[in-house]
Amino acid sequence: MPELKTLGLFIVTALAEIVGCYLPYLWLREGKTIWLLLPAALSLALFAWLLTLHPTASGRVYAAYGGVYIFMAVLWLWLVDGIRPTTWDMVGSAVALLGMAIIMSAPRSV
C-alpha cells in the first residue's frame, strides 16, 4: 500500500509541475493573459511542497519522480495538447516508469 500512496503522490506532484510550466507557456507562446503567472507560481510552490512529503532521501525521490514525470508529460501531450504519442514516446515512458520502479523497490538497509 505505501507504494500506491507514493505513486499517487508522484502523479499529483507531476501534474502540479506540468501546470506550473504550462501556464507561462500559454502566456509567452500563445498570447494568453499574464494573470496565468499567478496560478503557475502557486502550482510550482505546490510542486515543491509535495516533493517534501516523501519519507526517503531527496535525491532518490527526485530520480524516481523523473520517471513518473516523463509518463505524465506524454499523457499531457495526448490529453491536453491533442497530440497522439508515438510508439517511441510510449516505449520511452515505459522505460522511465521501469526505472522509477527499480529505484523505489530496491532493497535498502536504511
C-alpha positions in Angstrom: 0.0 0.0 0.0 2.8 2.5 0.6 3.9 2.0 -3.0 0.4 3.1 -4.3 0.5 6.1 -2.0 3.9 7.1 -3.3 2.8 6.6 -6.9 -0.3 8.7 -6.3 1.8 11.4 -4.7 4.2 11.3 -7.7 1.3 11.7 -10.1 -0.2 14.7 -8.2 3.4 16.2 -8.0 3.9 15.8 -11.7 0.6 17.5 -12.5 1.5 20.4 -10.3 4.8 20.8 -12.1 3.3 20.5 -15.5 0.6 23.0 -14.9 3.1 25.4 -13.3 5.2 25.3 -16.5 2.3 25.1 -19.0 0.6 28.3 -17.9 3.6 30.5 -18.5 4.0 28.7 -21.9 0.4 29.8 -22.7 1.3 33.4 -21.8 4.6 33.5 -23.6 3.8 31.5 -26.7 0.0 31.6 -27.1 -0.6 35.3 -26.1 -2.8 34.4 -23.2 -3.2 36.8 -20.2 -0.2 37.5 -17.9 -2.5 36.6 -15.0 -1.8 33.0 -15.7 1.5 33.5 -14.0 -0.2 33.7 -10.6 -1.7 30.2 -10.7 1.5 29.0 -12.3 3.6 30.2 -9.3 1.1 28.7 -6.9 1.3 25.4 -8.8 5.1 25.3 -8.7 5.0 26.1 -5.0 2.6 23.2 -4.5 5.0 21.0 -6.6 8.0 21.9 -4.3 5.9 21.2 -1.2 4.7 17.9 -2.5 8.3 16.7 -3.0 8.9 17.2 0.7 6.2 14.7 1.7 8.3 11.7 0.7 10.0 9.9 3.6 13.1 8.8 1.7 16.2 10.7 0.6 15.5 13.6 -1.6 17.9 12.5 -4.4 16.2 9.1 -4.7 12.8 10.8 -4.7 13.8 13.2 -7.5 15.3 10.3 -9.5 12.2 8.1 -9.2 9.9 11.0 -9.7 11.5 11.8 -13.0 10.1 8.5 -14.4 6.6 9.4 -13.4 7.0 13.0 -14.7 8.0 11.7 -18.2 4.9 9.4 -18.3 2.7 12.3 -17.2 4.2 14.7 -19.7 3.5 12.3 -22.5 -0.1 11.8 -21.2 -0.5 15.6 -21.1 0.8 15.8 -24.7 -2.1 13.5 -25.7 -4.9 14.7 -23.4 -4.3 18.5 -23.3 -2.2 19.3 -26.4 -4.2 16.8 -28.5 -1.1 15.1 -30.0 -1.2 11.4 -30.1 2.1 9.9 -28.6 4.2 7.9 -31.0 5.4 4.4 -30.3 8.7 5.8 -29.3 7.0 8.2 -26.8 5.2 5.2 -25.2 8.4 3.0 -25.1 10.4 5.8 -23.6 7.6 6.4 -21.0 7.6 2.7 -20.2 11.4 2.6 -19.7 11.2 5.7 -17.5 8.5 4.0 -15.3 10.5 0.8 -15.1 13.5 2.9 -13.9 11.2 4.5 -11.3 10.0 1.1 -10.2 13.6 -0.2 -9.8 14.7 2.8 -7.8 11.7 2.7 -5.5 11.5 -1.0 -4.9 15.2 -1.8 -4.4 16.0 -3.3 -1.0 17.5 -0.9 1.4 19.1 -1.2 4.8 18.1 2.4 5.8 
